[in-house]
């Protein structure tokens, strides 16, 4: 085992983390999920814990949800007889009884929510076309694809296995009932306080894949002999009129949450469809289960110009009362939980503090549970600010601290947040090779959270630099939108490779000037996705500052990306004109257009099942570099998608880390 393999294996094997907190209705108990990497068996296992110990024994348990009386805990697993089956279980936690299986679904199960009257459990699952029951693909009928976004990274084909909302009797006496049959995808299940129906997020109008809107819908139900049934759903005939849209197809609205009195709905989103990125805000609309038509949204968090849909993902806002809510937002590398008034009369105020990231949270009966992570601590559970779990303590031993600093932008108008990690066994009198990291997105952020990539690089002897250039999140609206396309219809900016590239170079130059132990002659740069774009862009435009580049799961040809990505046609919201109307806009910001200028070694890493940035992005660059006689190494990972570095198989993640660390050790020697 090489040193790099040893480092990667130590940081990946047995890695643990806490997530999915669920407080009991009285706020006195908490269920959560502990996930642990098992390198020997090349898998990640997860179990549900209650308070301070595991209460399930499966390998893939999660999504805990309390019954309204606090006596039972629902959770999901994969305990079905067939491979791929997902199962829903109910576990008694207050009194005698055995764990029972409520239902089995053939294609995933999530978003579990118990109805307030305790009778039903709602959840989401995929409904497969009959082609998936054929014995192999040679028997399957051809697919007729009629909409964009029909095949998604990490999911494969979705249009013929749409995600629907289901409900099942909590006692397991009836089979699951599909509340939203049809072609449309749905996510999230939130019950009305009187159990009269559920709220969900979906795009159910004809042009959703053109206008890119996302809406919130109310699905009314009635109680039949076999459980909840959509109103007027008779003999398999579905009446779309039963499902009421609460928004007007004029924005991107998701994560609905109903106030305790059932009169208002909170959503997270924005009302600008043709411009991305946007700082997502929390909005409030009036709700009447018997009403009809669209309601105006009042945005109540605009006093804090930050995004309420952070890098770590979102969850519905939590109502503390009919007048007060909780939600998480990013702020310059931190991610905190905020409290704000339902009428927007107060600026959101932070509930948490310090250099941390609140990954997710829950609230009940005045108690707040958060999952918090720092640069030296993977995610752990906190209750009202006090740490409750220490499942990552052994794993976190020996992790390196980060130092936060700022550098000015080249124009002197702003400052850029940056972080540096000194290598293990650091000696101030020595100089060290430097690895400059650029995050993906671009609308994401580095910050005060555990980042195993940086820890691996530091353990291998590199100085690690990171920063949040313009185009990223965690700042005001201008910051994120400053690199929109030069011909953007609303907010023309510098385009990719403009102010963002200037900022990345400012991060490097400012760091080299500030820290004498950084060797300016041994600088490497790496990034994935948009960070991979930046690696190839800098190689073609600022190569003199670097010795080597790693471009991973990258966008190298922005024009072909808009033709081939799983979210193709959506990039126009960033670049302005569509690629049909003005392909030159896309060519102008494509790193591959400057491939002749690349004169430093390039390492290309890509997953063969990456649909977000299809592997043709790496193939195009590799072919060009090979034909031009440039120095390039290309690694393809089978069976992996765009999430290789975060969610790939443990064995592949170790192999990937070994390739990167050994390659830079050679090039920066």
VMD Tcl script that draws the C-alpha trace (Angstrom):
set ca {
  {0.00 0.00 0.00}
  {1.43 3.39 -1.02}
  {1.47 6.33 1.36}
  {-1.32 7.99 -0.65}
  {-3.46 4.86 -0.48}
  {-2.86 4.67 3.25}
  {-3.90 8.31 3.71}
  {-7.04 7.93 1.60}
  {-8.03 4.64 3.22}
  {-7.65 6.13 6.70}
  {-9.86 9.10 5.82}
  {-12.49 7.07 3.96}
  {-12.65 3.72 5.75}
  {-14.89 3.69 8.82}
  {-15.84 7.31 8.21}
  {-18.96 8.12 10.18}
  {-21.41 10.95 10.15}
  {-24.76 11.88 11.66}
  {-27.80 13.10 9.73}
  {-31.60 13.20 9.40}
  {-32.51 14.39 12.92}
  {-36.17 13.90 13.91}
  {-37.42 15.22 17.23}
  {-40.33 13.54 18.99}
  {-43.49 15.68 19.13}
  {-42.78 16.65 22.76}
  {-39.17 17.54 21.91}
  {-37.78 15.15 24.54}
  {-36.33 12.45 22.31}
  {-34.46 12.49 19.03}
  {-34.02 9.92 16.29}
  {-31.24 10.29 13.75}
  {-29.17 8.31 11.26}
  {-25.54 7.28 11.62}
  {-23.77 6.34 8.38}
  {-20.45 4.46 8.39}
  {-18.17 3.59 5.49}
  {-17.11 -0.05 5.25}
  {-14.10 -0.22 2.92}
  {-13.63 -3.96 3.32}
  {-17.11 -4.63 1.94}
  {-17.05 -1.57 -0.35}
  {-20.26 -0.07 0.98}
  {-21.71 2.55 3.31}
  {-24.02 1.33 6.05}
  {-26.64 3.38 7.87}
  {-28.72 2.73 10.97}
  {-31.33 4.67 12.93}
  {-30.32 5.74 16.42}
  {-32.60 6.87 19.22}
  {-31.10 9.31 21.74}
  {-27.75 7.59 22.32}
  {-27.87 4.12 20.78}
  {-28.88 2.35 17.55}
  {-32.43 0.94 17.44}
  {-32.28 -0.67 14.01}
  {-29.90 -3.33 12.75}
  {-30.22 -3.13 8.98}
  {-27.45 -2.05 6.63}
  {-29.46 0.68 4.91}
  {-31.89 2.15 7.44}
  {-32.92 5.82 7.40}
  {-35.63 8.49 7.15}
  {-36.93 8.29 10.75}
  {-40.38 9.85 11.30}
  {-42.35 10.01 14.57}
  {-46.00 9.19 15.01}
  {-48.02 12.16 16.33}
  {-48.37 10.55 19.77}
  {-44.64 9.79 19.99}
  {-45.20 6.07 20.50}
  {-43.88 4.83 17.16}
  {-41.03 5.51 14.79}
  {-41.32 4.87 11.07}
  {-38.17 4.28 9.06}
  {-37.07 2.99 5.66}
  {-34.82 0.06 4.86}
  {-33.96 -2.46 2.17}
  {-35.26 -5.62 3.75}
  {-37.37 -6.87 0.88}
  {-37.04 -10.31 -0.65}
  {-35.91 -8.92 -4.00}
  {-32.73 -6.99 -4.63}
  {-33.61 -3.32 -5.02}
  {-36.75 -3.48 -2.90}
  {-37.25 -0.68 -0.40}
  {-39.28 -1.27 2.74}
  {-41.19 0.89 5.22}
  {-41.29 -0.17 8.87}
  {-42.90 0.99 12.10}
  {-41.04 0.46 15.37}
  {-42.71 0.87 18.80}
  {-40.61 3.07 21.07}
  {-43.05 3.59 23.94}
  {-44.40 0.27 25.03}
  {-44.34 -3.39 23.93}
  {-44.55 -4.62 20.37}
  {-42.43 -5.70 17.45}
  {-41.13 -3.88 14.42}
  {-43.57 -4.39 11.56}
  {-43.22 -4.00 7.83}
  {-45.87 -1.63 6.48}
  {-45.14 -1.94 2.77}
  {-42.53 -2.84 0.19}
  {-41.77 -0.71 -2.88}
  {-39.72 -1.83 -5.91}
  {-37.88 1.42 -6.58}
  {-36.89 3.55 -3.60}
  {-38.73 5.09 -0.67}
  {-38.20 8.46 1.01}
  {-39.75 11.71 2.31}
  {-41.54 9.79 5.06}
  {-44.20 11.77 6.97}
  {-46.88 10.60 9.41}
  {-50.35 12.14 9.10}
  {-51.33 14.30 12.11}
  {-54.26 12.02 12.95}
  {-51.85 9.06 13.13}
  {-53.71 6.92 10.59}
  {-51.48 7.16 7.54}
  {-47.87 7.43 6.51}
  {-47.02 9.37 3.38}
  {-43.86 8.86 1.37}
  {-42.42 9.18 -2.13}
  {-41.38 6.34 -4.41}
  {-40.87 5.74 -8.11}
  {-43.56 4.13 -10.27}
  {-41.94 1.93 -12.88}
  {-43.13 1.42 -16.44}
  {-43.81 -2.22 -17.20}
  {-40.61 -2.37 -19.26}
  {-38.69 -2.68 -15.99}
  {-40.34 -6.05 -15.31}
  {-38.88 -7.60 -18.47}
  {-36.15 -10.15 -17.87}
  {-33.47 -8.03 -19.58}
  {-33.11 -4.96 -21.80}
  {-33.29 -6.99 -24.99}
  {-37.00 -7.50 -24.25}
  {-37.77 -3.90 -23.38}
  {-39.85 -1.73 -25.69}
  {-38.15 1.42 -27.02}
  {-38.50 4.65 -25.06}
  {-40.32 7.56 -26.62}
  {-38.75 10.62 -25.01}
  {-40.91 13.75 -25.19}
  {-39.45 16.07 -22.55}
  {-36.08 17.36 -21.40}
  {-34.59 16.13 -18.09}
  {-35.77 12.59 -18.83}
  {-32.53 11.00 -17.61}
  {-30.74 12.37 -14.54}
  {-27.33 11.90 -13.01}
  {-27.38 9.26 -10.31}
  {-30.94 8.22 -11.20}
  {-30.71 7.10 -14.86}
  {-34.06 7.21 -16.72}
  {-36.75 8.93 -14.66}
  {-39.51 9.89 -17.10}
  {-40.70 6.26 -17.31}
  {-40.34 5.75 -13.54}
  {-41.62 9.06 -12.12}
  {-41.46 9.75 -8.41}
  {-44.96 9.90 -6.93}
  {-46.54 10.57 -3.56}
  {-47.96 7.51 -1.82}
  {-49.84 6.93 1.41}
  {-50.38 3.73 3.37}
  {-52.28 2.89 6.52}
  {-49.86 3.06 9.43}
  {-51.04 -0.27 10.83}
  {-50.00 -1.99 7.60}
  {-53.46 -3.41 6.87}
  {-53.78 -1.82 3.43}
  {-51.47 -1.55 0.47}
  {-49.85 1.74 -0.59}
  {-52.02 4.10 -2.64}
  {-50.54 6.32 -5.33}
  {-51.89 9.84 -4.74}
  {-50.25 11.43 -7.81}
  {-50.31 8.90 -10.67}
  {-49.26 10.06 -14.10}
  {-46.17 11.32 -15.86}
  {-45.09 14.05 -13.44}
  {-42.30 13.92 -10.85}
  {-42.96 14.87 -7.20}
  {-40.78 15.44 -4.16}
  {-41.58 15.95 -0.50}
  {-44.61 15.08 1.62}
  {-46.07 17.59 4.10}
  {-49.46 16.90 5.70}
  {-52.14 19.49 6.36}
  {-52.77 19.79 10.12}
  {-56.22 18.22 9.75}
  {-54.85 15.31 7.65}
  {-57.07 16.40 4.76}
  {-54.25 16.14 2.24}
  {-50.58 16.63 1.53}
  {-48.40 19.33 0.04}
  {-45.73 18.35 -2.44}
  {-43.37 19.95 -4.92}
  {-43.82 19.20 -8.62}
  {-43.90 20.57 -12.15}
  {-47.22 19.41 -13.59}
  {-47.92 21.81 -16.46}
  {-47.18 21.12 -20.12}
  {-44.22 23.46 -20.56}
  {-42.40 22.83 -17.27}
  {-39.28 21.55 -19.01}
  {-39.16 24.73 -21.15}
  {-39.96 27.44 -18.59}
  {-38.16 25.54 -15.76}
  {-40.73 26.47 -13.11}
  {-41.35 24.38 -10.01}
  {-44.58 24.64 -8.05}
  {-46.22 23.61 -4.81}
  {-49.37 21.48 -5.00}
  {-52.03 20.41 -2.53}
  {-53.29 16.84 -2.95}
  {-56.62 16.34 -1.13}
  {-57.45 12.87 0.13}
  {-60.39 11.06 1.68}
  {-60.40 7.95 3.83}
  {-61.45 4.82 2.00}
  {-61.55 1.22 3.21}
  {-58.00 0.67 1.98}
  {-56.58 3.96 3.16}
  {-56.34 7.43 1.69}
  {-57.68 7.93 -1.79}
  {-57.52 11.04 -3.99}
  {-60.89 12.72 -4.32}
  {-62.77 11.47 -7.40}
  {-60.18 8.74 -8.10}
  {-62.54 6.00 -9.25}
  {-61.83 2.88 -11.25}
  {-58.26 4.01 -11.88}
  {-59.37 7.25 -13.58}
  {-57.45 10.23 -12.30}
  {-58.85 13.72 -12.26}
  {-56.09 16.34 -12.40}
  {-58.53 18.93 -11.08}
  {-58.32 17.27 -7.67}
  {-54.72 18.41 -7.29}
  {-54.53 22.15 -6.71}
  {-51.50 24.25 -7.65}
  {-50.75 26.91 -5.02}
  {-48.27 28.84 -7.16}
  {-48.44 30.31 -10.64}
  {-45.69 28.60 -12.71}
  {-43.73 31.85 -12.38}
  {-40.81 30.76 -10.19}
  {-39.04 27.87 -8.54}
  {-40.84 26.99 -5.32}
  {-40.14 23.94 -3.17}
  {-39.85 22.64 0.42}
  {-43.44 23.52 1.48}
  {-44.30 23.63 5.18}
  {-47.73 24.38 6.70}
  {-48.25 26.57 9.77}
  {-49.69 24.88 12.89}
  {-53.09 26.53 12.35}
  {-53.15 25.43 8.71}
  {-53.62 28.93 7.29}
  {-50.19 29.60 5.74}
  {-47.59 27.74 3.72}
  {-43.88 28.51 3.78}
  {-41.80 27.73 0.69}
  {-38.17 28.15 -0.31}
  {-37.39 29.54 -3.74}
  {-37.41 32.59 -5.97}
  {-39.54 34.19 -8.67}
  {-37.01 34.63 -11.50}
  {-37.12 31.70 -13.90}
  {-34.64 32.74 -16.58}
  {-31.80 33.80 -14.30}
  {-29.64 31.49 -12.23}
  {-28.13 31.67 -9.69}
  {-30.57 33.29 -7.28}
  {-30.35 33.63 -3.53}
  {-33.31 31.46 -2.55}
  {-35.56 33.08 0.07}
  {-38.38 31.88 2.31}
  {-41.81 32.94 1.11}
  {-45.24 32.75 2.73}
  {-48.59 32.28 1.02}
  {-52.10 32.01 2.42}
  {-53.58 28.53 2.37}
  {-57.12 27.25 2.30}
  {-57.56 23.56 1.57}
  {-60.96 24.24 0.00}
  {-59.86 27.27 -2.02}
  {-58.71 27.53 -5.61}
  {-56.47 29.71 -7.74}
  {-53.06 31.23 -7.15}
  {-51.91 33.10 -4.08}
  {-49.31 35.86 -3.96}
  {-46.08 35.02 -2.15}
  {-44.64 37.34 0.49}
  {-40.88 36.94 0.73}
  {-40.04 37.22 4.42}
  {-36.25 36.73 4.55}
  {-35.14 39.40 2.09}
  {-33.63 41.37 4.98}
  {-30.76 38.86 4.76}
  {-29.43 38.71 1.19}
  {-28.15 35.15 1.43}
  {-29.38 31.88 -0.01}
  {-31.70 29.76 2.11}
  {-31.02 26.74 -0.10}
  {-27.42 26.01 0.92}
  {-24.64 23.84 -0.49}
  {-25.53 20.98 1.86}
  {-29.11 20.96 0.58}
  {-32.35 22.16 2.08}
  {-35.32 21.01 4.11}
  {-38.72 22.64 4.65}
  {-38.76 25.55 7.11}
  {-39.86 24.62 10.62}
  {-42.73 26.57 12.16}
  {-42.04 27.28 15.84}
  {-45.45 28.92 16.10}
  {-47.94 30.54 13.74}
  {-45.74 33.63 13.83}
  {-42.15 32.35 13.83}
  {-40.07 30.02 11.64}
  {-36.61 28.46 11.41}
  {-34.50 27.89 8.28}
  {-30.80 27.61 7.39}
  {-28.79 29.99 5.20}
  {-25.17 30.39 4.11}
  {-22.99 33.31 5.12}
  {-19.40 33.64 3.88}
  {-18.33 30.08 4.56}
  {-20.61 29.52 7.55}
  {-24.07 28.00 7.40}
  {-26.32 28.94 10.30}
  {-29.84 28.34 11.51}
  {-31.95 31.51 11.49}
  {-35.20 32.56 13.14}
  {-37.55 35.04 11.46}
  {-41.11 36.35 11.62}
  {-43.80 34.87 9.38}
  {-44.88 38.35 8.32}
  {-41.36 39.44 7.37}
  {-41.33 42.19 9.99}
  {-37.92 41.18 11.36}
  {-34.55 40.51 9.76}
  {-33.58 36.85 10.20}
  {-31.44 36.44 13.29}
  {-28.97 33.57 13.78}
  {-29.78 30.85 16.29}
  {-26.33 29.25 15.93}
  {-22.97 30.97 15.91}
  {-19.28 30.46 15.29}
  {-17.29 28.91 12.43}
  {-19.67 25.99 11.74}
  {-21.95 24.56 9.12}
  {-25.45 23.51 10.12}
  {-26.10 20.71 7.65}
  {-29.73 20.13 8.67}
  {-32.01 20.51 11.68}
  {-35.39 19.87 13.27}
  {-37.54 21.64 15.85}
  {-40.39 20.56 18.14}
  {-41.95 21.83 21.36}
  {-39.28 24.49 21.82}
  {-36.37 22.08 21.30}
  {-33.96 22.49 18.39}
  {-31.83 19.65 17.01}
  {-29.03 20.51 14.58}
  {-26.45 18.50 12.71}
  {-23.25 20.54 12.84}
  {-19.87 20.09 11.20}
  {-16.60 22.01 11.41}
  {-13.31 21.78 9.55}
  {-12.04 19.16 12.01}
  {-15.33 17.50 12.90}
  {-17.58 15.48 10.60}
  {-21.33 15.91 11.22}
  {-22.55 15.38 14.81}
  {-25.86 15.92 16.63}
  {-26.50 18.95 18.85}
  {-29.58 19.63 20.99}
  {-30.17 23.29 21.83}
  {-26.52 23.97 21.06}
  {-25.06 21.16 23.18}
  {-23.22 18.31 21.48}
  {-24.96 14.96 21.98}
  {-23.01 12.47 19.85}
  {-19.35 11.63 19.42}
  {-19.58 8.97 16.71}
  {-16.83 10.64 14.64}
  {-14.38 11.28 17.49}
  {-11.94 8.50 16.63}
  {-12.16 9.24 12.93}
  {-11.57 12.97 13.47}
  {-8.41 12.45 15.51}
  {-5.43 14.12 13.83}
  {-7.35 16.30 11.38}
  {-5.73 19.60 10.45}
  {-7.16 22.99 11.44}
  {-7.86 25.58 8.75}
  {-7.01 29.26 8.86}
  {-9.45 31.72 7.32}
  {-8.22 34.94 5.72}
  {-9.23 37.35 2.96}
  {-7.55 38.77 -0.10}
  {-8.73 41.77 -2.18}
  {-10.18 41.30 -5.63}
  {-8.03 42.52 -8.51}
  {-10.24 45.60 -8.92}
  {-10.00 46.34 -5.20}
  {-13.80 46.60 -4.78}
  {-14.34 43.44 -2.72}
  {-12.61 40.87 -0.55}
  {-12.52 37.14 -1.14}
  {-12.88 34.61 1.66}
  {-10.05 32.07 1.67}
  {-8.80 29.15 3.75}
  {-5.38 27.54 4.11}
  {-4.46 24.15 5.59}
  {-0.88 23.58 6.59}
  {0.55 20.14 5.90}
  {0.92 17.49 8.57}
  {4.16 17.87 10.56}
  {4.41 21.47 9.40}
  {7.75 23.26 9.81}
  {7.59 27.05 9.42}
  {11.19 27.14 8.17}
  {10.47 24.93 5.17}
  {8.64 25.54 1.92}
  {5.95 23.20 0.62}
  {4.18 22.38 -2.63}
  {0.77 24.04 -2.96}
  {-2.57 22.68 -4.17}
  {-5.16 25.33 -5.06}
  {-8.72 23.94 -4.98}
  {-11.76 25.45 -6.76}
  {-15.25 24.26 -5.80}
  {-17.99 23.10 -8.14}
  {-21.26 24.79 -8.88}
  {-20.26 27.55 -9.37}
  {-23.09 28.49 -6.96}
  {-21.71 26.67 -3.91}
  {-19.14 27.57 -1.27}
  {-16.16 26.28 0.64}
  {-16.43 26.93 4.33}
  {-16.45 25.81 7.89}
  {-17.26 22.14 7.33}
  {-15.39 18.87 7.20}
  {-13.81 18.49 3.76}
  {-11.97 15.19 3.39}
  {-10.30 16.28 0.14}
  {-8.40 19.06 1.87}
  {-7.49 16.80 4.80}
  {-6.08 14.16 2.43}
  {-4.00 16.72 0.60}
  {-2.59 18.14 3.83}
  {-1.83 14.65 5.14}
  {0.11 13.98 1.92}
  {2.36 16.99 2.55}
  {0.73 19.74 0.51}
  {-0.29 23.23 1.54}
  {-4.00 23.40 0.70}
  {-5.59 26.63 -0.56}
  {-9.33 27.19 -1.06}
  {-11.44 30.25 -1.69}
  {-14.87 31.47 -2.73}
  {-14.55 33.54 -5.93}
  {-17.38 35.51 -7.46}
  {-20.10 33.29 -8.91}
  {-20.34 31.28 -5.70}
  {-22.92 31.29 -2.91}
  {-22.78 32.53 0.67}
  {-22.70 36.20 -0.35}
  {-25.15 38.79 -1.67}
  {-27.01 38.50 -4.96}
  {-24.40 40.48 -6.88}
  {-21.66 38.05 -5.89}
  {-23.43 35.03 -7.33}
  {-24.69 36.75 -10.47}
  {-21.51 38.66 -11.38}
  {-20.34 35.93 -13.78}
  {-23.58 35.55 -15.73}
  {-23.07 35.70 -19.47}
  {-22.04 38.91 -21.19}
  {-25.29 38.81 -23.19}
  {-27.57 37.79 -20.33}
  {-31.00 39.40 -20.75}
  {-31.33 40.57 -17.14}
  {-27.97 40.62 -15.37}
  {-25.12 40.66 -17.89}
  {-21.83 39.85 -16.22}
  {-18.30 38.82 -17.07}
  {-19.21 35.27 -18.11}
  {-17.44 32.16 -16.83}
  {-13.69 32.61 -16.92}
  {-14.01 36.36 -16.23}
  {-14.26 37.80 -12.74}
  {-14.22 34.30 -11.27}
  {-10.87 33.48 -12.89}
  {-9.52 36.86 -11.77}
  {-10.57 36.05 -8.22}
  {-8.96 32.60 -8.30}
  {-5.70 34.20 -9.37}
  {-6.07 36.79 -6.60}
  {-6.49 33.94 -4.11}
  {-3.26 32.37 -5.33}
  {-1.25 35.58 -5.56}
  {-2.46 36.85 -2.20}
  {-1.66 33.54 -0.52}
  {1.84 33.31 -1.98}
  {2.54 36.84 -0.82}
  {1.11 36.23 2.66}
  {2.59 32.81 3.46}
  {6.32 32.40 2.85}
  {6.16 28.63 3.33}
  {4.19 28.30 0.06}
  {6.61 27.47 -2.76}
  {5.60 29.60 -5.78}
  {7.48 27.25 -8.11}
  {5.51 24.18 -7.00}
  {1.86 25.10 -7.41}
  {-0.78 22.67 -8.64}
  {-4.47 23.37 -9.20}
  {-7.46 21.04 -9.14}
  {-11.23 21.14 -9.19}
  {-14.30 19.12 -10.10}
  {-17.36 19.99 -12.23}
  {-17.27 23.80 -12.50}
  {-13.98 23.52 -10.59}
  {-12.81 21.25 -13.40}
  {-13.89 23.90 -15.89}
  {-11.71 26.36 -13.97}
  {-8.75 23.97 -14.00}
  {-8.86 23.64 -17.79}
  {-9.55 27.36 -18.20}
  {-6.56 28.36 -16.08}
  {-4.36 25.83 -17.88}
  {-5.15 27.61 -21.15}
  {-5.01 31.19 -19.84}
  {-2.76 31.37 -16.74}
  {-0.59 28.29 -17.08}
  {2.58 30.20 -16.26}
  {1.56 30.36 -12.59}
  {1.20 26.59 -12.19}
  {3.16 23.42 -12.68}
  {0.28 20.94 -13.13}
  {-3.54 20.73 -13.28}
  {-6.17 18.13 -12.39}
  {-9.46 18.64 -14.24}
  {-12.13 16.31 -12.86}
  {-15.72 15.66 -14.06}
  {-15.25 18.95 -15.88}
  {-17.11 21.12 -18.34}
  {-14.51 21.64 -21.05}
  {-16.80 22.45 -23.97}
  {-19.68 24.59 -22.73}
  {-21.45 24.32 -26.08}
  {-21.51 20.52 -26.18}
  {-22.42 20.51 -22.46}
  {-25.65 22.34 -23.34}
  {-26.32 19.71 -25.99}
  {-25.55 16.62 -23.91}
  {-25.95 17.16 -20.15}
  {-28.85 15.68 -18.20}
  {-29.86 19.29 -17.48}
  {-29.18 20.48 -21.04}
  {-31.23 23.56 -22.03}
  {-30.99 24.93 -18.45}
  {-27.57 26.54 -18.86}
  {-29.16 29.39 -20.78}
  {-30.30 30.75 -17.42}
  {-26.62 31.37 -16.68}
  {-25.17 32.22 -20.06}
  {-28.03 34.24 -21.55}
  {-29.01 33.36 -25.11}
  {-29.73 29.73 -25.87}
  {-27.03 27.70 -27.59}
  {-29.29 27.53 -30.65}
  {-29.63 31.31 -30.90}
  {-26.03 32.24 -30.20}
  {-23.56 29.34 -30.01}
  {-20.66 31.77 -29.98}
  {-21.58 32.80 -26.41}
  {-20.88 29.21 -25.36}
  {-17.73 28.80 -27.43}
  {-16.29 32.00 -25.96}
  {-16.34 30.54 -22.44}
  {-15.28 27.00 -23.41}
  {-11.82 26.09 -22.06}
  {-11.23 23.70 -24.94}
  {-11.07 26.68 -27.31}
  {-7.68 27.52 -25.75}
  {-6.31 23.97 -25.76}
  {-3.36 25.05 -27.95}
  {-2.14 27.22 -25.08}
  {-1.99 24.37 -22.55}
  {1.65 23.52 -21.89}
  {1.51 21.98 -18.40}
  {0.72 18.37 -17.44}
  {-3.00 17.63 -17.19}
  {-4.70 14.90 -15.16}
  {-8.24 14.11 -16.32}
  {-10.60 12.07 -14.11}
  {-14.16 11.29 -15.14}
  {-16.93 8.82 -14.33}
  {-18.39 6.79 -17.16}
  {-21.98 7.22 -15.93}
  {-21.70 10.95 -15.31}
  {-24.77 12.47 -16.95}
  {-24.36 15.95 -15.46}
  {-21.02 16.51 -17.22}
  {-20.99 13.57 -19.65}
  {-17.68 11.81 -20.15}
  {-17.48 13.22 -23.67}
  {-16.33 16.41 -21.92}
  {-13.14 14.62 -20.85}
  {-12.85 12.69 -24.10}
  {-12.88 15.86 -26.19}
  {-10.09 17.39 -24.12}
  {-8.04 14.19 -24.03}
  {-8.27 13.75 -27.79}
  {-7.20 17.35 -28.39}
  {-4.28 17.17 -25.97}
  {-3.09 13.84 -27.39}
  {-3.27 15.10 -30.97}
  {-1.29 18.19 -29.97}
  {1.37 16.09 -28.25}
  {0.62 17.52 -24.79}
  {1.30 15.70 -21.52}
  {-1.99 14.23 -20.30}
  {-3.18 11.31 -18.14}
  {-6.81 10.19 -18.37}
  {-8.59 7.93 -15.85}
  {-12.16 6.66 -16.38}
  {-14.14 5.22 -13.46}
  {-16.70 2.54 -14.42}
  {-20.09 2.42 -12.74}
  {-19.73 5.87 -11.16}
  {-21.58 9.12 -11.75}
  {-20.96 12.82 -11.13}
  {-20.84 12.22 -7.35}
  {-17.78 9.92 -7.37}
  {-15.74 11.97 -4.89}
  {-18.63 12.20 -2.42}
  {-20.89 9.22 -2.99}
  {-18.89 6.78 -5.08}
  {-17.99 3.31 -3.89}
  {-15.42 3.44 -1.08}
  {-12.90 1.44 -3.13}
  {-13.20 3.83 -6.08}
  {-12.90 6.84 -3.79}
  {-9.65 5.49 -2.35}
  {-8.31 4.74 -5.83}
  {-9.26 8.21 -7.04}
  {-7.52 9.88 -4.10}
  {-4.40 7.77 -4.64}
  {-4.24 8.78 -8.31}
  {-4.53 12.50 -7.50}
  {-2.10 12.56 -4.57}
  {0.56 10.43 -6.27}
  {0.26 12.37 -9.52}
  {0.75 15.75 -7.85}
  {3.55 14.37 -5.66}
  {5.42 13.52 -8.86}
  {4.61 16.71 -10.77}
  {5.33 19.08 -7.88}
  {8.48 17.34 -6.62}
}
mol new
graphics top color blue
foreach p $ca { graphics top sphere $p radius 0.5 }
foreach p [lrange $ca 0 end-1] q [lrange $ca 1 end] { graphics top cylinder $p $q radius 0.2 }
display resetview
